[in-house]
Amino acid sequence: MPHTTSTATSLSEPDLPWWKTAVIYQIYPISFFDSNGDGIGDLNGITSKLDYLKDLGVDVLWLSPIYRSPLADMGYDISDYQDIDPRYGTLADWDALLAGAHERGMKLMMDLVVNHSSDEHDWFVQSRSDKSHPKRDWYIWRPPKYDAAGSRQPPNNWKAVFQGSAWEYDAHTNEYYLHLYLPKQPDLNWDNPQVRDAVWKLMKFWLDRGRTAFRTPLSRYPETFKRNEGFWNANFTENHDHSRSVSRFGNDSDKWRALSAKMLAMMQVTQGGTQFVYQGQELGLKNFPRTWGIEEYKDVASQNYWHKILAKRKEESPGVEIDTSDILDDFAKKARDHARVPMQWSAAPHAGFTTGTPWMRVNEDYENWNAESQGHDADSVRTFWKDLLRIRKENSLLVCRFLSREYLI
C-alpha cells in the first residue's frame, strides 16, 4: 500500500501565478487614514500605513476609485480617468505610494470603472451636445416612446439599481440615455470599438506608470471578459458594498464578537481561491449602533431608499406621523454605510483616523477596539488573521484545493 502524506505542509503546487497565492487588501481611501487633517483619507495616509499592511501579510493593495469625481456615488462616477481627485492627493502622491508598495514587495491594484462614467466626464459632455457629434454613440441613447395619450415615456421599463427608471431624459436632444445606476452615471456603449480603444489607452496610461493590475466591475457585456474553461474563486466576506460580517453573520456582542470574527476568518481563509480582506475586517470591526439616525447614513443608496419609502408612506397616510423604525432596523443590519466609517487605528480622538473632523462619524467602540491595541495582543482578532494568512501561504492546499493527484501521494 503506497505511503500517503497527511501533513498539509508537504503539499505544494509549483508555479502558481501570483494572483492565486496573493492576499489582496481592499482600501476605501476616503476612510482609511487622513494625513493632512482635513477629515478625508488620502494617498499619503495609505503610504504611511504600508508597514502595517506588510506586517499583516498583504501582497496586493486594491484601492477603490481615487480618480477625479463629483462623488455622486463615492468615486464610482469618474470625470477624469487619468488624474487623481484632489481630495486624495496628486499623481506624484500616487507614484510615491506605488514606490513604497514595491519597496515592500507589494503590488497595487485599482478599480477601473468603465461600465459608466460621470455625466461630468468630457466624453459625455460631448456626447449629449448634439446627435451628430462623433461621440454621440459612445453612450447609449434612445428616442422616447409615446403612450396613447401622447405622453412621453422612456424607451422601455428597465429599472436602475438604486431606484427609478434606468433611462434619463435629455431635453436638449430629446432623447434618453441609459444609466444602470445614478442618472449622473451614464452607461458607456461597449459595442462601439472607439470606446474600447479609449479604455485600452487609459489602461496603458496607468500601466506605463507602474500599476500591476485592474479590478473592473462591469454590469453590461460580461462576455467581454468571459472564460467557459475552468474557474477560480475570489474569496471575501466583506467589501465596500456590504455591512460588517461579524454583525451580519456572527454575534457582535462583547462576549462573542472576537470569537465570531475568528470563526468567520477561519471559514474564509480555508476556502480555495484568492483571498480578499477589506479594511478593518482584520480587526473584527462591527456595524455602527442602531441608535444612529438617518443623518449618519451617507451612502446614496441608503438615502434614496429612505426618501422613497418616506414619500410613499406620507402619500398613503397624509397627516399621520410616519414610523420609520423598521427602515432603520434594516439599515442597522445591512446598509453599505457600515463598511465606510473611518478605520479605527487607535484610542486617540476620532480613532486616530484624523486630527480634524472626519467626513463620516467614527464608530463609538474605537477606544477599546482598534489596530494599536490589537497589535500588542497575542489573542486579538488581528493576530489571528495574521497567523491565518501566514499558514495559508505555507500550505498550498489552502490556496488551491484542486491539486494534481501526484501531489497527494
Buried (B, 14 or more C-beta within 10 A) or exposed (E): EEEEEEEEEEBBBEEEEEBBBBBBBBBBBBBBBBBEEBBBBBBBBBBBBBEBBBEBBBBBBBBBBBBBBBBBBBBBBBBBBEBBBEBBBBEEBBEBBBEBBEEBEBBBBBBBBBBBBBBBBEBBBBBBEEBEBEBBBBBBBEEBEEEEEEEEBBBEEEEBEBEBBBBBBBEEBEBBBBBBBBBBBBBBBBEBEEBBEBBEEBBEEBEEEBBBBBBBEBEBBEEEEEEEEEEEEEBBBBBBEBBBBBBBBBBBEEEEBBBBBBBBBEEBBBBBBBBBBBBBBBBBBBBBEEEBEBEBBBBBBBBBBBEEBBEEBEEEEEEEEEEBEEBBEEBBEBBBBBBBBBBBBBBBEBBBBBBEEBBBBBBEBBEEBBBBBBBEEEEBBBBBBBBBBEBBBEBBBBBBEEBEEEBEE
